């Protein structure tokens, strides 16, 4: 195999190849299936954009499917339909992923196609004018989706002044100022071998991994400068919108991706609001009947994170529900979870992890994202070991360090009051 500098065995079935130019291939053979999931992960997301290019990473993902130097957009669609495969992409604040799935008998053609759109999208100006309109409609769609809007406004407030505060899609103003030529220059400058991971899971042969290595074996480029550090600033924001329910995010500073306590955080989040036996679900929904939806969430970036609670409820129940959430979080931070709560949350997250790994798509996602953000991939057994090591005391210690009233932030959308009017309902004085 050409350009191979390092060959690692990560676990019993996971393998890793690092090419001379810094590109990595991570793969897992699953001979009992007849398909393979694959993805090209590039460490370029919205946080790596300059303000004038806000939305460029997401725009590139869209434009990849508008045609390449040798294929039209119709050719791309017909090819995947003819083999019964799937091809798509998504963008985050940290990275962009082009991914697909195909039967083993059609894998070679599917790989050829995904490399074509990744390396050779033509990025035509007339196509960009059309696709810009599609993205503007997508922005409008998110503006009309209150659960997305409330979280977007939360990020904008707590990370104000940093690229993490900007929306992944960009804004109508930033998109209007970007040309197809600037998209090409951005792609050529940001899609670097050292920031590229190819992930493959399912049924494939050595010939497929050799082909992938050949395609990724481009000349090295200087590594991209890492994104600047981001500070968390406690913030409170509301936005009036004439909808039936008010949507809330209550948040605290969380943990960055790869943090040693991240498995404790997942258990903490599980005890508080993940599942029908969690504290918030039982108290606010089941016992008090104040809402239909309430859950906890975590968001981890390379250098910072958030953890918090999302809920949707009627204005008439807001005061009582917010007071309950405040008191439950305060009690949890002071006393921590009960042993049986930790056991239930642990088994819940372990089961979710193992069951999700029965999908080739999930395995591919796990390997690609882990390798790109962390530089390694934990096996299922290693993940389970980390969760088994979580104790009531370790969760309590983490809760006391994160769930600090002075660091609380919130975002609310709907028939809401001004932000300051909710202070006493969200922060114990």
C-alpha positions in Angstrom: 0.0 0.0 0.0 1.5 3.4 -1.0 2.1 6.3 1.3 1.5 4.3 4.4 3.5 5.4 7.4 1.7 3.9 10.3 -0.6 0.9 10.7 -2.3 0.5 14.1 -4.7 -2.0 15.6 -7.1 0.0 17.7 -9.2 -3.0 19.0 -10.1 -6.5 17.9 -11.9 -5.3 14.8 -11.0 -1.6 14.4 -7.9 -0.7 12.4 -6.2 2.6 11.5 -3.9 3.6 8.7 -2.0 7.0 8.8 -0.7 8.1 5.4 2.5 10.2 4.9 0.5 13.3 4.3 -1.4 13.0 7.6 -4.7 11.7 6.3 -6.1 8.8 8.3 -8.3 5.8 7.5 -10.2 4.1 10.3 -12.1 0.9 9.5 -14.0 -2.0 11.0 -14.7 -5.2 9.2 -18.1 -6.7 9.8 -18.2 -9.8 7.5 -21.7 -10.8 8.6 -23.3 -7.8 6.8 -23.6 -7.2 3.0 -23.2 -3.4 3.0 -20.7 -0.8 4.1 -21.1 2.7 5.6 -18.4 5.2 4.7 -17.6 8.8 5.3 -15.0 11.5 4.6 -14.6 13.7 7.7 -12.8 17.0 7.3 -11.9 19.2 10.3 -13.5 22.3 8.8 -16.7 23.7 10.3 -18.4 27.0 10.9 -16.0 28.0 13.8 -13.1 28.0 11.3 -14.7 30.6 9.1 -13.9 34.3 9.0 -17.0 36.5 9.6 -17.2 37.5 5.9 -17.3 33.8 5.0 -19.9 32.7 7.6 -21.8 29.7 6.2 -19.1 28.7 3.7 -18.5 25.2 5.2 -22.2 24.4 5.0 -22.4 26.0 1.5 -19.6 23.7 0.3 -21.5 20.7 1.5 -24.5 21.7 -0.5 -22.5 22.6 -3.6 -20.8 19.2 -3.7 -24.0 17.6 -4.9 -24.6 20.2 -7.7 -22.0 18.5 -10.0 -18.3 17.8 -10.4 -15.9 18.3 -13.2 -17.0 15.0 -14.8 -20.6 14.5 -13.4 -23.7 16.5 -13.4 -26.0 16.7 -10.3 -28.4 14.4 -12.2 -25.5 11.9 -12.8 -24.8 11.8 -9.1 -28.4 11.2 -8.2 -28.9 8.6 -10.9 -25.8 6.7 -9.9 -26.8 6.3 -6.3 -30.4 5.4 -7.2 -29.2 2.8 -9.7 -27.2 1.0 -7.0 -29.8 1.5 -4.2 -27.3 3.4 -2.1 -27.3 6.6 -0.1 -25.1 9.7 -0.2 -25.4 12.8 1.9 -23.5 15.3 4.0 -23.7 17.4 7.1 -21.8 20.3 8.7 -21.2 21.2 12.4 -19.3 23.9 14.1 -16.2 21.6 14.3 -16.3 19.6 11.0 -18.0 18.6 7.8 -18.8 15.0 6.9 -19.6 13.5 3.4 -21.1 10.0 3.9 -22.9 7.2 2.3 -23.8 3.5 2.3 -23.9 0.9 -0.4 -24.0 -2.9 -0.9 -20.6 -4.6 -1.0 -21.1 -5.4 -4.7 -21.5 -1.6 -5.5 -19.0 -0.2 -2.9 -16.2 0.5 -5.5 -18.5 2.8 -7.5 -19.9 4.5 -4.4 -16.4 5.3 -3.2 -15.4 6.7 -6.6 -18.4 9.0 -6.4 -17.9 10.3 -2.9 -14.2 11.1 -3.7 -15.3 12.9 -6.9 -17.7 15.2 -5.0 -15.2 15.8 -2.2 -12.2 16.6 -4.4 -13.7 17.8 -7.7 -17.0 19.6 -7.0 -17.1 22.3 -9.8 -18.6 25.1 -7.7 -20.1 26.9 -10.6 -21.3 30.5 -10.0 -24.8 29.9 -11.5 -25.3 26.8 -9.4 -24.2 28.8 -6.4 -26.8 31.5 -7.1 -29.5 28.8 -7.2 -28.2 26.9 -4.1 -27.9 30.1 -2.1 -31.6 30.4 -2.4 -32.1 26.9 -1.1 -29.9 27.7 2.0 -31.8 30.9 2.6 -35.0 28.8 2.7 -33.3 26.5 5.1 -32.5 29.4 7.4 -36.1 30.5 7.3 -37.1 26.9 8.2 -34.9 27.0 11.3 -36.3 30.4 12.3 -39.8 28.8 12.2 -38.6 25.8 14.3 -38.6 27.0 17.9 -36.6 24.2 19.5 -33.7 24.9 17.0 -34.1 28.7 17.4 -33.9 28.6 21.2 -30.7 26.7 21.2 -29.1 28.8 18.4 -29.8 31.9 20.4 -28.3 30.3 23.5 -25.0 29.6 21.7 -25.0 33.1 20.3 -25.3 34.6 23.8 -22.9 32.4 25.8 -20.2 32.3 23.2 -20.6 36.0 22.1 -17.6 37.3 20.3 -16.3 33.9 19.1 -17.0 31.9 15.9 -18.9 29.4 18.0 -21.6 32.1 18.4 -22.3 32.2 14.7 -24.9 29.9 13.1 -23.7 27.0 11.0 -25.8 28.1 8.0 -24.5 31.6 8.0 -26.8 34.6 7.6 -28.5 36.1 4.5 -26.0 39.0 4.6 -22.9 36.8 4.8 -24.2 34.4 2.1 -24.9 37.3 -0.2 -21.3 38.4 -0.1 -19.8 35.0 -0.9 -18.9 34.1 -4.5 -18.3 30.6 -6.0 -14.6 31.6 -6.4 -14.4 32.3 -2.7 -15.9 28.9 -1.9 -13.3 27.3 -4.1 -10.5 29.2 -2.4 -11.9 28.3 1.1 -12.1 24.6 0.1 -8.6 24.5 -1.3 -7.3 26.2 1.8 -9.2 24.4 4.5 -9.6 20.8 3.2 -6.2 19.6 4.4 -4.9 16.1 4.5 -3.9 16.4 8.2 -7.5 17.3 9.0 -9.1 14.5 7.0 -10.3 11.1 8.2 -12.0 8.4 6.1 -14.2 6.1 8.1 -15.4 2.7 6.8 -17.5 0.0 8.6 -19.1 -3.1 7.2 -18.3 -5.6 4.4 -15.3 -4.6 2.2 -11.9 -5.9 1.0 -8.3 -4.9 1.2 -8.7 -3.6 -2.4 -11.2 -1.0 -1.1 -8.8 0.3 1.7 -6.0 0.4 -0.8 -8.2 2.4 -3.2 -9.1 4.8 -0.4 -5.4 5.3 0.5 -4.6 6.1 -3.1 -7.3 8.7 -3.3 -6.3 10.3 -0.1 -2.6 10.3 -0.9 -2.4 13.9 -2.1 0.7 16.0 -1.4 0.8 17.4 2.2 -0.3 20.9 3.0 0.6 23.0 6.0 -1.8 22.1 8.9 -4.6 24.5 9.6 -4.2 26.7 12.6 -6.3 25.5 15.5 -9.4 27.5 16.3 -9.0 30.1 19.0 -10.0 29.4 22.6 -13.6 30.2 23.4 -14.9 31.7 26.7 -18.2 30.9 28.3 -20.2 33.9 29.4 -23.4 33.4 31.5 -26.2 35.0 29.6 -30.0 35.3 29.6 -31.9 36.0 26.4 -35.6 35.8 25.3 -37.3 36.3 22.0 -41.0 36.9 21.5 -42.7 34.7 19.0 -46.4 34.1 18.6 -46.5 30.3 19.1 -48.5 28.1 21.4 -45.7 26.8 23.6 -42.7 28.5 25.1 -39.4 26.8 24.5 -36.6 26.9 27.0 -32.9 26.0 27.3 -31.3 26.3 30.7 -27.6 25.8 30.5 -24.3 25.7 32.4 -20.7 25.4 31.2 -20.0 21.8 30.2 -17.0 19.8 29.2 -15.0 19.8 26.0 -14.8 16.7 23.7 -12.5 14.1 25.1 -12.5 15.4 28.7 -11.7 12.7 31.3 -15.0 13.3 33.1 -17.2 13.1 30.0 -18.7 9.7 31.0 -19.5 11.1 34.5 -21.3 13.9 32.6 -23.4 11.5 30.6 -24.5 9.7 33.8 -25.3 13.0 35.5 -27.3 14.1 32.5 -29.1 10.7 32.4 -30.1 10.9 36.1 -31.4 14.4 35.7 -33.3 14.2 32.4 -32.7 11.3 30.1 -35.4 8.8 30.3 -38.8 8.3 31.9 -37.3 7.6 35.3 -35.1 10.7 35.4 -35.7 13.3 38.1 -36.9 16.1 35.9 -39.2 13.9 33.7 -40.8 12.4 36.7 -41.3 15.6 38.7 -42.2 18.1 36.1 -44.1 16.0 33.5 -45.4 12.9 35.2 -46.1 14.2 38.7 -47.0 17.8 38.1 -48.2 17.6 34.5 -46.6 20.9 33.6 -45.1 20.0 30.2 -45.0 17.4 27.5 -41.3 17.5 26.7 -38.4 18.0 29.1 -34.9 16.5 28.7 -31.3 17.2 29.4 -28.6 17.9 26.7 -24.9 18.1 26.4 -22.8 19.8 23.7 -19.0 19.2 23.4 -16.6 21.2 21.3 -12.9 20.8 21.0 -12.2 23.3 23.8 -15.5 24.0 25.6 -18.9 22.5 26.2 -22.4 23.1 27.5 -24.8 21.1 29.6 -28.4 21.9 30.4 -32.1 21.3 30.2 -34.6 21.8 27.3 -38.4 22.0 27.8 -41.5 23.1 25.9 -44.6 24.2 27.9 -47.5 26.6 28.0 -47.0 30.1 29.4 -49.4 29.4 32.2 -47.2 26.6 33.6 -43.9 28.4 33.1 -43.4 29.9 36.6 -44.1 26.7 38.5 -42.1 24.5 36.1 -39.0 26.8 36.2 -39.1 26.9 40.0 -39.2 23.1 40.1 -36.3 22.7 37.6 -34.3 25.3 39.7 -34.9 23.4 42.9 -34.2 20.0 41.4 -30.9 21.1 40.0 -29.9 22.8 43.2 -30.7 19.7 45.3 -28.8 17.5 42.8 -25.8 19.7 42.9 -25.7 19.7 46.7 -26.5 16.0 47.4 -25.7 14.2 44.2 -27.6 11.2 42.8 -28.8 8.2 44.7 -26.9 4.9 44.1 -29.9 3.4 42.3 -30.1 6.4 40.0 -26.5 6.0 38.9 -27.1 2.3 38.3 -30.2 3.0 36.1 -28.6 5.8 34.2 -25.4 3.7 33.6 -27.4 0.7 32.2 -29.5 3.0 30.1 -26.5 4.7 28.4 -24.6 1.4 28.1 -27.6 -0.2 26.4 -28.0 2.7 24.1 -24.3 2.6 23.2 -24.2 -1.1 22.4 -27.5 -1.1 20.5 -26.5 1.9 18.4 -23.2 0.1 17.5 -25.2 -2.7 15.8 -25.6 -0.2 12.9 -22.8 0.1 10.3 -23.7 3.8 10.0 -23.3 4.4 13.8 -20.0 2.5 13.8 -18.7 4.6 11.0 -19.8 7.8 12.7 -18.3 6.8 16.0 -14.9 6.0 14.4 -14.8 9.1 12.2 -15.8 11.7 14.7 -13.6 10.1 17.5 -10.5 10.0 15.3 -11.0 13.5 14.0 -11.7 15.2 17.3 -9.8 13.0 19.8 -7.2 11.2 17.7 -8.3 7.8 18.9 -11.4 5.5 19.0 -12.6 3.7 22.1 -14.0 0.2 21.5 -17.4 -0.8 22.9 -15.7 -2.7 25.8 -13.5 0.4 26.6 -16.6 2.6 26.6 -18.5 0.3 28.9 -15.5 0.2 31.2 -15.5 4.0 31.5 -19.2 4.0 32.4 -18.7 1.2 34.9 -16.1 3.3 36.6 -18.6 6.1 37.3 -19.6 6.4 40.9 -22.1 8.4 42.9 -19.3 10.4 44.4 -17.7 11.2 41.0 -21.1 12.4 39.6 -21.7 14.5 42.7 -18.3 16.1 42.5 -18.9 17.0 38.8 -22.3 18.3 39.5 -20.9 20.6 42.2 -18.3 22.0 39.8 -20.7 22.5 36.8 -24.2 23.3 38.2 -23.2 26.6 39.8 -26.0 29.1 40.0 -23.8 32.1 39.1 -22.9 30.4 35.8 -26.5 29.6 34.7 -27.6 30.8 31.3 -31.0 30.5 29.6 -32.7 31.2 26.3 -36.4 31.3 25.8 -38.6 31.7 22.7 -42.3 32.2 22.6 -44.8 34.3 24.5 -42.1 35.2 27.0 -41.3 38.1 29.2 -38.0 40.0 29.3 -35.0 38.0 30.4 -34.5 39.8 33.7 -38.1 39.0 34.8 -37.2 35.3 35.0 -34.1 35.8 37.3 -35.8 34.7 40.5 -37.4 31.7 38.8 -34.1 30.3 37.5 -31.4 31.3 40.1 -31.6 30.7 43.8 -30.8 33.9 45.6 
